[in-house]
């Protein structure tokens, strides 16, 4: 590759030759920097030759990007989900007329432009409850990816090749509680080695970009002439025509922001472990007239809950649409998440979201409103007593 520093291996580390730097005394800083050149600032990414070949991590690249690793085949038989031996009683709750009226009055009072007349004085003529079920499937899985990482070397333990590293899926990680998203980045033991910093080529400092390593720049007052008007010497640069660089304070270099001046990096493989809870809902269509999207904001009465390593689709539910949704989602989750991750736990629930359509009359005209959810939320799109007002 063009414009790459020449690298040679010596004593387990890499020394990088770069004509842009003069040799530095032991423990010191570079004596001078080369003239301005784009490559003198060092490569932005570490070269591939900087990383060792680690068994089991041959495809690992710097900064990640390799995607998630498929989990290994289990060494023991995977337990198969079993259908529940007992099916619960599917009780359908209904609200009272008093509850429906109280919810309506609270709703009207929360609207600044709504009169309380229809809510308080309207005559309820009919109440109809609807079976609105929500099936939910959650799949809690673990995925892993690897990447070469580095940090400034300050005497950390170096253990590469002292023994073979554990495989990506064998590195111990502390899992969170089930169904809680989390992430952990773990340094893989026995992969750490010390390399010269690729960014500053092991110098600990880099040429200042503002002055290209010179430590000074053309005076902006006299434009480098040393004079302002005729024979008047420029007072800003004292007639030198150049001024010290304000970014590096005349030093011509700045501390390397990759190795923080340490000149060396600890290079190692890291494993990123992600625990993710994937959730899908299915709401049975109902003919009450209430929009289904209203139901996403409320909770219902939990009728059924099943949590296993892998769940068996719910059986025996009176609404065939729920049974079919359970079969479809369970099959989709297993196919989708078992290829690139390890399923740790699944949970399926069925909620009954109470929806009551209330017919009432006010001033001799019929109207409708809905009471729904455990929170007794109200929807009344055509409230009959509103006024136009503005809040000053």
C-alpha positions in Angstrom: 0.0 0.0 0.0 1.3 3.4 -0.9 2.4 6.0 1.8 2.5 3.3 4.5 5.3 3.3 7.1 7.9 0.6 6.7 7.6 -1.9 9.5 10.2 -4.4 10.9 9.7 -6.8 13.8 12.2 -6.9 16.6 11.9 -8.4 20.1 8.2 -9.0 19.7 7.4 -5.3 18.9 7.2 -3.3 15.7 9.6 -0.5 14.9 8.3 1.8 12.2 10.6 3.8 10.0 9.5 7.2 8.8 11.7 9.7 7.1 9.6 12.5 8.5 11.2 12.1 11.9 14.7 12.5 13.2 15.9 9.9 15.7 15.2 10.9 19.3 17.5 10.5 22.2 16.7 7.7 24.7 13.6 8.8 26.7 13.5 12.1 24.8 11.4 13.6 22.1 12.1 13.9 18.4 14.7 16.4 17.6 12.9 17.8 14.6 10.1 17.1 12.2 10.1 16.7 8.5 8.7 19.4 6.1 5.0 19.4 5.7 3.6 16.3 4.1 0.2 14.6 4.3 1.7 11.3 5.4 3.8 12.9 8.2 0.7 13.0 10.4 0.5 9.2 10.6 -2.1 6.8 9.4 -5.6 7.2 10.8 -6.2 3.4 11.2 -3.7 0.8 12.4 -2.2 -1.4 9.6 -3.2 -5.0 9.4 0.3 -6.2 10.2 0.0 -4.6 13.6 -2.2 -7.4 14.8 -1.1 -10.9 15.6 -2.8 -14.1 14.4 -4.8 -15.5 17.3 -6.3 -19.0 17.0 -10.1 -18.8 16.9 -10.0 -15.1 16.0 -8.6 -15.1 12.5 -11.5 -13.0 11.0 -11.2 -10.3 13.7 -10.5 -6.8 12.3 -9.7 -3.4 13.8 -12.7 -1.5 15.1 -15.2 -4.3 14.5 -17.3 -4.5 11.4 -17.2 -8.3 11.1 -20.8 -8.7 12.2 -22.1 -11.0 15.0 -20.7 -14.4 15.4 -23.0 -17.4 15.1 -23.2 -19.4 18.3 -21.6 -22.9 18.4 -23.8 -25.9 18.4 -24.8 -26.9 21.9 -22.9 -29.8 23.4 -26.0 -31.2 25.0 -29.6 -31.8 23.7 -31.6 -28.6 23.6 -34.7 -28.9 25.8 -37.9 -28.9 23.8 -40.7 -26.6 24.8 -43.8 -28.4 26.3 -47.4 -27.2 26.0 -49.0 -26.2 29.3 -50.9 -29.1 31.0 -53.6 -26.7 32.3 -55.4 -23.9 30.5 -56.6 -21.0 32.5 -60.2 -19.8 32.6 -60.7 -17.0 30.1 -62.7 -14.5 32.2 -64.0 -11.4 30.4 -64.3 -8.5 32.8 -66.9 -5.8 32.3 -67.1 -2.3 33.9 -70.1 -0.9 35.7 -72.2 2.1 34.5 -70.8 4.1 37.5 -67.2 3.4 36.4 -68.0 4.4 32.8 -69.6 7.7 34.0 -66.8 8.6 36.4 -64.2 8.0 33.6 -66.2 10.2 31.2 -66.5 13.0 33.8 -62.7 12.9 34.4 -62.1 13.0 30.7 -64.3 16.0 30.1 -62.7 17.9 33.0 -59.2 17.4 31.5 -60.3 19.3 28.4 -60.3 23.1 28.8 -62.9 23.5 26.0 -65.3 20.7 27.0 -68.4 21.3 29.0 -69.1 18.8 31.7 -72.8 18.6 30.8 -72.8 15.5 28.5 -70.6 13.6 31.0 -72.7 14.5 34.0 -76.2 14.7 32.6 -76.1 12.3 29.6 -78.3 9.3 29.9 -76.4 6.0 29.3 -78.7 3.8 27.1 -76.4 0.8 26.4 -73.0 -0.6 27.3 -71.3 -3.3 25.2 -68.0 -5.0 26.1 -65.6 -6.3 23.4 -63.0 -9.1 23.6 -59.8 -7.3 22.6 -56.8 -9.6 23.1 -53.1 -8.7 22.9 -50.6 -11.5 22.4 -47.0 -10.7 23.1 -43.9 -12.8 22.5 -40.5 -11.8 23.9 -37.2 -13.5 23.0 -34.2 -12.6 25.1 -31.0 -13.4 23.2 -27.3 -13.0 23.5 -25.1 -12.0 20.6 -21.3 -11.6 20.4 -18.8 -9.8 18.1 -15.0 -9.4 18.2 -12.7 -6.6 17.3 -9.0 -5.6 17.7 -8.7 -2.8 20.2 -5.9 -0.7 21.6 -5.1 1.7 24.4 -2.0 3.6 25.6 0.5 1.2 27.2 1.3 2.1 30.8 2.6 -1.2 32.1 -0.5 -3.4 31.8 0.0 -7.1 31.8 1.1 -8.6 28.4 -0.1 -12.2 28.0 -0.3 -13.0 24.3 0.7 -16.6 23.4 1.2 -17.5 27.1 -1.6 -19.9 26.5 -4.4 -20.3 23.9 -7.2 -17.8 24.3 -10.8 -19.0 25.0 -13.1 -18.9 22.0 -15.5 -15.9 21.5 -18.4 -17.8 23.0 -16.4 -19.2 25.8 -15.2 -15.9 27.3 -17.1 -15.6 30.6 -19.7 -12.8 30.8 -22.1 -11.9 33.6 -25.6 -11.9 32.1 -28.2 -9.4 33.3 -31.7 -10.4 34.4 -33.8 -11.9 31.7 -35.6 -9.6 29.3 -33.4 -6.6 30.2 -31.2 -5.1 27.5 -27.6 -4.8 28.4 -24.1 -4.6 26.8 -20.6 -5.6 28.0 -17.2 -5.2 26.4 -14.7 -7.8 27.6 -10.9 -8.0 27.0 -10.1 -11.5 25.8 -7.4 -13.0 28.1 -4.1 -14.1 26.5 -4.4 -11.8 23.4 -2.6 -8.6 24.7 0.7 -7.5 23.2 2.7 -4.2 23.0 3.1 -2.5 19.6 4.6 0.9 18.6 1.9 3.5 18.1 0.8 3.5 14.5 -0.4 7.1 14.6 2.8 8.8 15.7 5.1 5.9 14.5 6.3 5.4 18.1 7.4 9.0 18.8 4.7 10.0 21.2 4.3 13.3 19.4 2.9 14.3 16.1 3.7 17.4 13.9 1.4 20.3 14.5 -1.0 20.5 11.5 -1.4 24.3 11.8 2.3 25.0 11.2 3.2 21.7 9.5 5.8 21.0 12.3 7.8 24.2 11.8 6.7 25.8 15.1 6.1 29.1 13.4 4.0 30.6 10.7 4.0 33.6 8.3 3.1 36.7 10.2 -0.4 37.7 9.4 0.3 41.4 9.9 3.2 41.9 7.5 2.5 38.8 5.4 6.1 37.7 6.0 7.8 40.8 4.7 8.9 42.0 8.2 7.7 45.5 7.3 4.4 47.2 7.4 4.7 50.6 5.6 7.9 51.3 3.8 10.8 51.0 6.2 8.6 50.6 9.3 9.5 47.3 11.0 6.6 45.1 11.8 6.1 45.2 15.6 4.0 42.1 15.7 6.8 39.8 14.6 9.7 42.2 15.4 10.6 42.2 11.7 11.2 38.5 11.5 8.3 37.9 9.1 7.2 34.9 11.1 5.5 34.3 14.4 5.2 31.4 16.8 2.4 28.9 16.2 -0.4 29.5 18.7 -1.6 25.8 18.5 1.7 24.1 19.5 3.2 27.2 21.2 6.2 27.1 18.9 7.2 23.5 19.6 6.2 22.2 16.2 4.6 19.1 17.6 1.7 18.0 19.9 1.2 15.0 22.1 -0.2 12.0 20.1 -3.9 11.7 20.9 -3.8 7.9 20.3 -1.0 6.8 22.7 -1.2 9.9 24.8 2.6 10.3 24.5 3.4 6.7 25.7 4.8 5.8 22.3 3.4 2.3 22.6 0.0 0.7 22.6 -1.4 -2.3 24.3 -3.2 -4.2 21.5 -5.8 -6.9 22.4 -9.0 -8.5 21.2 -12.2 -7.5 22.8 -15.6 -9.3 22.7 -18.7 -7.2 22.7 -21.6 -9.1 24.3 -25.1 -7.7 23.8 -28.2 -9.0 25.5 -31.4 -7.8 23.7 -35.1 -8.4 24.4 -37.0 -8.7 21.1 -40.7 -8.1 21.5 -43.6 -8.5 19.0 -47.3 -7.8 19.7 -50.4 -8.9 17.9 -53.7 -7.3 18.7 -56.9 -9.0 17.6 -59.0 -6.8 15.4 -62.3 -6.0 17.1 -65.5 -4.4 15.7 -66.1 -1.8 18.5 -65.1 1.1 16.3 -62.2 2.1 18.5 -58.9 2.5 16.6 -56.4 -0.2 17.5 -53.5 2.3 17.9 -55.2 3.7 21.0 -54.6 0.3 22.7 -50.8 0.6 22.6 -50.9 3.2 25.3 -52.8 1.1 27.9 -52.4 -2.1 29.8 -54.8 -5.0 30.1 -55.6 -7.9 32.4 -53.0 -10.6 32.0 -54.8 -13.9 31.3 -51.9 -16.1 30.5 -48.1 -16.1 31.0 -45.5 -18.7 30.0 -41.8 -18.4 30.3 -39.3 -21.1 29.2 -36.0 -21.5 27.5 -38.2 -21.8 24.4 -41.9 -21.5 24.6 -44.5 -23.7 22.9 -47.2 -21.8 21.0 -50.2 -21.2 23.2 -53.0 -23.7 22.7 -56.7 -23.9 23.5 -57.4 -20.2 23.4 -61.0 -19.4 22.4 -59.9 -16.8 19.8 -58.3 -18.7 16.9 -56.6 -15.5 15.7 -54.5 -15.5 18.9 -53.5 -19.2 18.4 -52.5 -18.5 14.8 -50.5 -15.4 15.8 -48.6 -17.3 18.5 -47.7 -20.1 16.1 -46.4 -17.6 13.5 -44.4 -15.4 15.9 -42.8 -18.3 17.7 -41.7 -19.8 14.4 -40.4 -16.4 13.2 -38.4 -15.7 16.4 -36.7 -19.0 16.4 -35.7 -18.8 12.8 -34.6 -15.2 13.0 -32.7 -15.1 16.3 -31.1 -18.6 16.5 -28.9 -18.0 13.4 -26.8 -15.1 14.8 -27.4 -15.2 18.5 -28.1 -17.5 21.4 -31.6 -17.6 22.7 -31.6 -17.6 26.5 -35.3 -17.3 27.4 -38.7 -16.7 25.8 -41.9 -15.4 27.3 -45.4 -15.2 25.9 -48.4 -13.4 27.5 -52.0 -12.8 26.6 -53.8 -9.7 27.9 -57.4 -8.9 27.7 -57.7 -5.2 27.1 -61.2 -4.2 28.3 -63.0 -2.1 25.7 -66.5 -0.8 26.4 -68.5 1.1 23.9 -71.0 3.4 25.8 -74.1 4.7 24.0 -75.7 7.7 25.6 -78.1 10.5 24.8 -77.8 14.1 25.6 -80.4 16.7 24.7 -82.3 14.1 22.8 -79.5 13.1 20.5 -77.5 9.8 20.5 -73.7 9.8 21.1 -70.9 7.3 21.7 -67.7 7.1 23.7 -65.3 4.4 24.6 -63.7 3.3 27.9 -60.7 1.1 27.5 -57.6 -0.4 29.3 -56.9 -0.9 33.0 -56.4 2.9 33.2 -60.1 3.5 32.1 -58.9 5.8 29.3 -61.7 7.5 27.3 -62.0 8.3 23.6 -64.8 10.6 22.5 -64.0 12.0 19.1 -67.4 13.7 18.7 -67.9 15.2 22.1 -71.2 17.2 21.7 -70.4 20.2 23.9 -67.2 22.0 23.0 -66.3 25.7 22.7 -63.6 27.7 21.1 -61.3 29.3 23.6 -57.7 30.4 24.0 -55.4 30.4 27.0 -53.7 33.8 27.4 
